[in-house]
Amino acid sequence: MNYYERHLGDYARDTAHLSLLEHGVYTLLLDRYYVTEKPLPNDERELFRLVRATSKAEKDAVRQVLREFFVDGPDGWRH
């Protein structure tokens, strides 16, 4: 998929509480999810690598965004 709609008002309403780092993580995860049209992998190391998360703060942000905006299933994280 080369395009997905992002309604700015809805995004702002649902993500106003996120930190700058969490916004970046969420954007990278969404982009990966929609470009592959597949669930995100369940493996944390693979997820961290996909979004270039190396520090503890970055990894914590990935975990937080996944818990809040994605659903963990047997085939991976779905939005």
C-alpha positions in Angstrom: 0.0 0.0 0.0 1.4 3.4 -1.0 -1.2 5.5 0.8 -3.3 5.5 3.9 -5.6 8.2 5.2 -4.6 10.0 8.3 -7.3 12.2 9.7 -5.4 14.9 11.6 -8.2 15.8 14.0 -8.7 12.1 15.0 -5.0 11.6 15.3 -4.6 14.7 17.4 -7.5 13.7 19.7 -6.2 10.2 20.2 -2.5 10.9 20.6 -2.3 14.3 22.3 -0.9 12.6 25.4 2.0 11.0 23.6 5.6 12.3 23.9 7.5 13.4 20.9 9.4 10.1 20.9 6.1 8.1 21.1 4.7 10.1 18.2 7.8 9.1 16.1 7.5 5.4 17.1 3.8 5.4 16.3 4.4 6.9 12.9 7.1 4.4 12.1 5.0 1.5 13.2 1.9 2.6 11.3 4.0 3.2 8.1 5.5 -0.3 8.4 2.1 -1.9 9.1 0.5 -0.3 6.1 3.4 -0.6 3.6 3.6 -4.4 4.3 -0.1 -4.9 4.8 0.8 -7.5 7.4 0.7 -7.5 11.2 3.9 -6.3 12.9 6.1 -9.1 14.2 5.6 -10.4 17.8 9.4 -10.6 18.3 10.5 -7.5 20.2 14.0 -7.5 18.8 12.7 -7.6 15.3 10.3 -4.7 16.1 13.1 -2.6 17.7 15.2 -3.1 14.6 12.3 -2.1 12.3 11.9 1.2 14.0 15.6 1.7 14.9 14.9 1.6 18.7 18.2 1.2 20.5 18.0 3.1 23.8 15.9 2.0 26.8 13.6 5.1 26.3 13.1 4.2 22.7 12.3 0.5 23.5 9.9 1.6 26.2 8.2 3.9 23.8 7.7 1.0 21.3 6.2 -1.2 24.0 3.9 1.6 25.2 2.6 2.5 21.7 2.1 -1.2 20.9 0.1 -1.8 24.1 -2.1 1.3 23.5 -2.7 1.3 19.7 -2.2 -2.3 18.5 -3.7 -5.7 19.4 -1.3 -8.6 20.0 -2.4 -11.8 18.2 -0.9 -15.1 17.2 0.2 -13.7 13.9 1.5 -10.4 15.2 0.4 -6.9 16.2 -2.6 -5.5 14.4 -3.7 -1.9 14.2 
